[in-house]
Amino acid sequence: MAKQGMLFTDFHSNSSVCSPTRVAFLTGRYQQRVGIVDVIVGSREPESGISPSIRTLPRVFKENGYATALFGKWHCGYQDQYNPVHHGFDEFVGFLNGATDYHKHGAWRVGLEKTDVPGYSTHIITDRSVDFIERNKDQPFFLYVSHAAVHNPYQTAEDTPEERVEGENPNRLNAKNRAKYKWMLEDLDQGVGRILDTLNELNLAENTLVMFFSDNGAVGMSPKEFRMFRGGKFSHYEGGHRVPAVAWWPGKIKAGARSDKLIVGFDLFPTFTDIAGLSKGNPQDLDGASFKAHLLEQKDFPERDIFFGYEPKLGTAMRRNDWKMIVKEGNVQLFNLESDPQETNDVTDQHPEVARSMKQAIDRFKTNVTTGS
């Protein structure tokens, strides 16, 4: 995908955990405005979810004649009132919570109906996605392929309930599960390849933009010496929210293009609608910005302040160009990512004016997203 499209080196999920990131992507807004800053823990949080009154990306496409579908993980509300079918998805097959057994799917949903969908999760999601594309090849469509992989539990296609070893922990970060993690990642890659092959075989590739990205940083399967950034999932350091991302659109995106611009998940809402010519129907209060011209013409993309709030657990982080600040309970850290990408050297004392300005911006942000709509 990167060889044929654009590779992003400074792309970020809006949070270092999944629920807030997905909320931001689907609404084009900071997750705080929607009231979801932490992981939604299934049925134990009956009031947590995206309200059906909030305009979402799939709803915009559905209202404009697109067939829409989500296959896989939702994690934006467990109760029926928050189900994807109430947010613009014509079809939904998948699970509502954050993690799922890769073989036992008794709690999965087909639309609103609880249905045991047989098979291995990655294969089900890929198969459903390919089928949806084939059925809708003659009309515009919006497809959200939301894989469970490579989330725990770390289970391969062979780890069926009958073949599991009693006492083994499928969630533990150890050598045995690292091998399974690798297999799961390669299997996911093959599934993505099947989807791209389907687009090519149906002569849809030049009319279809595909965006691949993760919803948070890594969990620490690789040894520290091989990690590009400090931190990981549940962290405000770059490793928590700077994620792999590639845009693929043969004939539209320059092959081998590379972007080092700071782009975030909520930018996809205005970008997708801009490309589709539907931006006039966007909500007026989107926080994301369209990078259409940057993507298709390699034009510059303006710098802006970006915030990663995860209160109260992690505090609030902020990016301003190469400057990075993390504030938690009065403790302030300031890093320069150009000279210190690993965030090892706190330079707050050396750059008091930068620190003061960014701290004030964080305070304004926190007030704005909690008192604003």
C-alpha positions as CSV (number, residue, x, y, z in Angstrom):
1,M,0.0,0.0,0.0
2,A,2.8,2.4,0.9
3,K,4.6,1.8,-2.4
4,Q,1.4,2.5,-4.3
5,G,0.1,5.3,-2.1
6,M,1.0,7.7,0.7
7,L,2.9,6.7,3.9
8,F,2.3,9.0,6.9
9,T,5.1,9.3,9.4
10,D,3.4,11.6,11.9
11,F,-0.2,10.3,11.9
12,H,-1.9,10.0,15.2
13,S,-4.9,8.3,16.8
14,N,-6.9,10.8,18.9
15,S,-6.2,8.8,22.0
16,S,-3.9,6.0,23.2
17,V,-7.0,3.7,23.7
18,C,-9.6,2.6,21.3
19,S,-13.1,4.0,22.3
20,P,-12.1,7.7,22.3
21,T,-10.1,7.2,19.1
22,R,-13.1,5.6,17.3
23,V,-15.5,8.3,18.6
24,A,-13.2,11.1,17.2
25,F,-12.8,9.4,13.8
26,L,-16.6,8.8,13.4
27,T,-17.6,12.3,14.6
28,G,-14.7,14.5,13.4
29,R,-14.5,16.0,16.8
30,Y,-12.5,15.7,19.9
31,Q,-13.8,12.8,21.9
32,Q,-14.3,15.0,25.0
33,R,-17.1,16.9,23.2
34,V,-18.9,13.6,22.9
35,G,-18.2,12.7,26.5
36,I,-16.0,9.6,25.9
37,V,-12.4,9.9,27.1
38,D,-11.8,6.3,28.3
39,V,-12.4,2.8,27.3
40,I,-16.1,1.8,27.4
41,V,-16.3,-1.3,29.5
42,G,-19.3,-3.1,27.9
43,S,-22.6,-3.4,29.7
44,R,-21.1,-2.0,32.9
45,E,-21.4,1.5,31.4
46,P,-25.0,1.8,30.2
47,E,-24.8,5.6,29.6
48,S,-21.6,5.5,27.5
49,G,-21.9,5.7,23.8
50,I,-22.2,8.0,20.8
51,S,-25.6,9.6,21.0
52,P,-27.7,8.9,17.8
53,S,-28.3,12.7,17.7
54,I,-24.6,13.3,16.8
55,R,-23.9,13.4,13.1
56,T,-21.4,10.7,12.1
57,L,-19.3,10.1,9.0
58,P,-21.3,7.0,7.9
59,R,-24.6,8.9,8.3
60,V,-23.4,11.6,5.9
61,F,-22.5,9.0,3.3
62,K,-25.8,7.1,3.8
63,E,-27.8,10.2,3.4
64,N,-26.1,10.8,0.1
65,G,-26.9,7.5,-1.4
66,Y,-23.9,5.4,-0.3
67,A,-24.3,1.8,0.9
68,T,-22.6,1.7,4.3
69,A,-21.3,-1.2,6.4
70,L,-19.2,-1.9,9.5
71,F,-17.7,-5.4,10.0
72,G,-15.8,-6.1,13.2
73,K,-15.3,-4.0,16.3
74,W,-17.6,-1.1,17.3
75,H,-16.7,-0.2,21.0
76,C,-18.6,3.1,20.8
77,G,-21.5,2.0,23.0
78,Y,-22.7,-1.4,24.2
79,Q,-26.4,-0.8,24.6
80,D,-28.9,-1.2,21.7
81,Q,-29.5,2.6,21.5
82,Y,-25.8,3.1,20.5
83,N,-25.7,0.2,18.0
84,P,-24.0,1.1,14.7
85,V,-27.3,0.7,12.8
86,H,-28.4,3.9,14.5
87,H,-25.4,5.8,13.2
88,G,-25.7,5.4,9.5
89,F,-24.6,1.8,8.9
90,D,-26.9,-0.2,6.7
91,E,-25.1,-3.4,7.8
92,F,-23.3,-4.3,10.9
93,V,-21.8,-7.7,11.8
94,G,-19.4,-7.7,14.7
95,F,-18.9,-7.1,18.4
96,L,-19.8,-4.2,20.6
97,N,-17.1,-4.4,23.3
98,G,-13.4,-3.8,23.1
99,A,-12.0,-7.4,22.8
100,T,-13.4,-10.7,21.7
101,D,-12.4,-14.3,21.7
102,Y,-11.4,-15.0,18.1
103,H,-13.5,-18.2,17.9
104,K,-16.4,-17.9,20.4
105,H,-18.8,-15.2,19.1
106,G,-21.9,-15.7,21.2
107,A,-22.2,-12.0,22.0
108,W,-21.7,-10.8,18.4
109,R,-24.4,-8.9,16.6
110,V,-25.9,-9.0,13.2
111,G,-27.5,-5.6,13.2
112,L,-29.4,-5.4,16.5
113,E,-29.7,-9.2,16.9
114,K,-27.4,-11.2,19.1
115,T,-26.1,-13.9,16.9
116,D,-23.3,-16.5,17.2
117,V,-21.3,-15.9,14.0
118,P,-19.1,-19.0,13.4
119,G,-15.5,-18.7,12.2
120,Y,-12.2,-17.0,13.1
121,S,-12.7,-13.2,13.6
122,T,-10.2,-11.9,11.1
123,H,-11.5,-14.2,8.4
124,I,-15.1,-13.4,9.1
125,I,-14.4,-9.6,8.9
126,T,-12.4,-10.0,5.7
127,D,-15.0,-12.3,4.1
128,R,-17.9,-10.0,4.9
129,S,-16.0,-7.0,3.6
130,V,-15.2,-8.7,0.3
131,D,-18.8,-9.8,-0.1
132,F,-20.1,-6.3,0.6
133,I,-17.8,-4.8,-2.0
134,E,-18.9,-7.4,-4.6
135,R,-22.6,-6.8,-3.8
136,N,-22.1,-3.0,-4.1
137,K,-19.7,-2.8,-7.0
138,D,-22.2,-0.8,-9.1
139,Q,-22.9,1.9,-6.5
140,P,-21.0,4.1,-4.1
141,F,-20.2,2.6,-0.8
142,F,-18.5,3.5,2.6
143,L,-17.0,0.5,4.3
144,Y,-15.5,0.5,7.8
145,V,-13.3,-2.7,8.1
146,S,-12.7,-2.8,11.9
147,H,-10.5,-5.8,12.7
148,A,-10.1,-7.4,16.1
149,A,-6.5,-8.2,15.3
150,V,-4.0,-7.7,16.7
151,H,-5.8,-7.1,20.0
152,N,-5.6,-9.7,22.8
153,P,-6.5,-12.4,23.4
154,Y,-3.6,-13.7,21.2
155,Q,-5.2,-16.5,19.3
156,T,-4.5,-18.0,15.9
157,A,-6.9,-19.8,13.7
158,E,-5.7,-23.0,15.2
159,D,-6.4,-21.9,18.8
160,T,-10.0,-23.2,18.8
161,P,-11.6,-23.9,22.1
162,E,-10.9,-27.7,21.6
163,E,-7.2,-27.1,21.0
164,R,-6.3,-24.7,23.8
165,V,-3.9,-25.7,26.5
166,E,-5.4,-25.4,30.0
167,G,-3.7,-22.8,32.1
168,E,-2.2,-20.8,29.3
169,N,-3.0,-17.0,29.4
170,P,-3.8,-15.7,26.0
171,N,-3.4,-12.1,27.1
172,R,0.1,-12.3,28.5
173,L,3.0,-10.6,26.8
174,N,5.5,-13.5,26.5
175,A,7.5,-15.3,23.9
176,K,4.7,-17.8,23.0
177,N,2.1,-15.2,22.5
178,R,4.6,-13.0,20.6
179,A,4.8,-15.7,18.0
180,K,1.0,-15.8,17.9
181,Y,0.9,-12.0,17.6
182,K,3.2,-12.2,14.6
183,W,0.9,-14.8,13.0
184,M,-2.1,-12.7,13.7
185,L,-0.5,-9.7,12.1
186,E,0.5,-11.5,9.0
187,D,-3.0,-13.0,8.7
188,L,-4.5,-9.5,9.0
189,D,-2.1,-8.3,6.3
190,Q,-3.3,-11.1,4.0
191,G,-6.9,-10.1,4.7
192,V,-6.1,-6.5,3.7
193,G,-4.5,-7.8,0.6
194,R,-7.7,-9.7,-0.3
195,I,-9.7,-6.5,0.0
196,L,-7.3,-4.6,-2.3
197,D,-7.3,-7.6,-4.7
198,T,-11.1,-7.5,-4.8
199,L,-11.1,-3.8,-5.7
200,N,-8.6,-4.4,-8.5
201,E,-10.4,-7.4,-9.9
202,L,-13.7,-5.4,-10.0
203,N,-12.0,-2.4,-11.6
204,L,-12.9,-0.3,-8.5
205,A,-9.4,0.6,-7.4
206,E,-9.2,3.9,-9.2
207,N,-12.5,4.9,-7.7
208,T,-11.9,3.8,-4.2
209,L,-9.8,5.5,-1.4
210,V,-8.5,3.1,1.2
211,M,-7.2,4.4,4.5
212,F,-5.3,2.0,6.8
213,F,-4.5,3.1,10.4
214,S,-4.5,1.9,14.0
215,D,-6.6,3.1,16.9
216,N,-3.7,3.3,19.4
217,G,-0.1,2.6,19.9
218,A,1.5,-0.8,20.4
219,V,1.1,-3.0,23.5
220,G,4.8,-3.8,23.9
221,M,5.3,-7.1,22.1
222,S,8.6,-6.0,20.5
223,P,11.7,-5.5,22.6
224,K,12.3,-1.9,23.7
225,E,15.4,-1.5,21.5
226,F,13.3,-1.9,18.4
227,R,10.6,0.6,19.3
228,M,10.7,3.9,17.5
229,F,9.0,5.9,20.2
230,R,8.6,6.0,24.0
231,G,5.5,4.6,25.5
232,G,2.6,2.6,24.0
233,K,-1.0,1.9,24.6
234,F,-2.3,3.9,27.6
235,S,0.5,6.4,27.3
236,H,0.7,10.1,26.3
237,Y,4.2,9.7,24.9
238,E,4.4,9.4,21.1
239,G,4.3,5.6,21.2
240,G,0.8,5.8,22.6
241,H,-0.8,7.6,19.7
242,R,1.6,8.0,16.8
243,V,0.4,5.0,14.7
244,P,1.0,3.4,11.3
245,A,-1.1,4.9,8.5
246,V,-1.2,4.5,4.7
247,A,-3.6,6.0,2.1
248,W,-4.1,4.0,-1.1
249,W,-5.8,5.2,-4.2
250,P,-4.1,4.1,-7.5
251,G,-4.1,6.9,-10.1
252,K,-5.2,9.5,-7.6
253,I,-2.5,9.4,-4.9
254,K,1.1,9.7,-6.2
255,A,2.8,6.3,-5.8
256,G,5.5,6.3,-3.1
257,A,4.3,9.6,-1.6
258,R,5.4,10.4,1.9
259,S,3.9,12.8,4.5
260,D,5.6,14.1,7.6
261,K,2.7,16.4,8.5
262,L,0.9,16.1,11.8
263,I,-2.5,14.5,10.9
264,V,-5.0,13.0,13.3
265,G,-7.9,10.5,13.1
266,F,-10.6,13.1,13.3
267,D,-9.2,14.7,10.1
268,L,-10.6,11.8,8.1
269,F,-14.2,13.0,8.5
270,P,-13.7,16.3,6.7
271,T,-11.2,14.8,4.3
272,F,-13.5,12.0,3.1
273,T,-16.5,14.2,2.8
274,D,-14.4,16.8,0.9
275,I,-13.1,14.2,-1.6
276,A,-16.7,12.9,-2.1
277,G,-18.1,16.4,-2.6
278,L,-20.2,16.2,0.5
279,S,-18.6,18.7,2.9
280,K,-21.5,21.1,2.6
281,G,-23.4,18.7,4.8
282,N,-20.7,18.6,7.5
283,P,-21.5,19.8,11.0
284,Q,-20.2,23.3,11.6
285,D,-18.2,22.4,14.7
286,L,-15.8,19.8,13.4
287,D,-12.4,19.8,15.0
288,G,-10.7,17.9,12.2
289,A,-9.4,19.5,9.0
290,S,-9.4,18.2,5.4
291,F,-6.1,17.2,4.1
292,K,-7.4,16.4,0.6
293,A,-5.0,18.7,-1.2
294,H,-2.1,17.3,0.7
295,L,-3.2,13.8,-0.1
296,L,-3.9,14.2,-3.8
297,E,-1.6,17.0,-4.8
298,Q,1.1,16.9,-2.1
299,K,0.3,20.5,-1.2
300,D,1.3,21.8,2.2
301,F,-0.9,21.1,5.2
302,P,-1.0,23.9,7.9
303,E,0.4,23.4,11.3
304,R,-2.0,23.6,14.3
305,D,-2.1,22.7,17.9
306,I,-3.3,19.1,18.6
307,F,-4.4,17.8,22.0
308,F,-4.5,14.3,23.5
309,G,-6.6,14.5,26.6
310,Y,-7.2,11.5,28.8
311,E,-8.3,12.9,32.0
312,P,-7.8,12.1,34.8
313,K,-5.7,9.0,34.2
314,L,-3.0,10.4,31.9
315,G,-3.6,14.1,32.0
316,T,-3.4,16.1,28.8
317,A,-0.8,16.1,26.0
318,M,-0.3,18.6,23.2
319,R,1.6,18.8,20.0
320,R,2.7,22.1,18.5
321,N,4.9,21.5,15.5
322,D,7.9,19.6,17.0
323,W,7.1,20.6,20.5
324,K,5.4,18.1,22.8
325,M,4.0,18.8,26.2
326,I,2.4,16.4,28.8
327,V,0.6,17.8,31.8
328,K,-0.7,15.7,34.6
329,E,-1.7,16.9,38.1
330,G,0.5,20.0,37.9
331,N,3.5,18.1,36.6
332,V,4.7,19.5,33.2
333,Q,7.0,17.9,30.7
334,L,8.2,19.5,27.5
335,F,10.1,17.8,24.7
336,N,11.4,18.8,21.3
337,L,10.7,15.8,19.0
338,E,13.0,17.0,16.3
339,S,16.1,16.6,18.5
340,D,14.6,14.1,21.0
341,P,12.0,11.8,19.3
342,Q,12.2,9.4,22.2
343,E,11.1,12.1,24.7
344,T,13.9,11.5,27.1
345,N,15.0,15.0,27.9
346,D,12.5,17.4,29.6
347,V,13.4,20.9,28.4
348,T,10.7,22.8,30.3
349,D,13.3,24.9,32.2
350,Q,15.3,25.7,29.1
351,H,12.3,27.0,27.2
352,P,10.0,28.8,29.7
353,E,8.2,30.9,27.1
354,V,7.3,27.9,25.0
355,A,6.2,26.0,28.1
356,R,4.1,28.8,29.4
357,S,2.3,29.3,26.0
358,M,1.6,25.6,25.6
359,K,0.4,25.2,29.1
360,Q,-2.0,28.1,28.6
361,A,-3.2,26.5,25.4
362,I,-3.9,23.2,27.2
363,D,-5.9,25.0,29.9
364,R,-8.0,26.7,27.2
365,F,-8.5,23.4,25.4
366,K,-9.7,21.7,28.5
367,T,-12.2,24.4,29.2
368,N,-13.4,24.6,25.6
369,V,-14.1,20.9,25.2
370,T,-15.9,20.5,28.5
371,T,-18.1,23.7,28.3
372,G,-18.5,23.7,24.5
373,S,-21.0,21.6,22.6
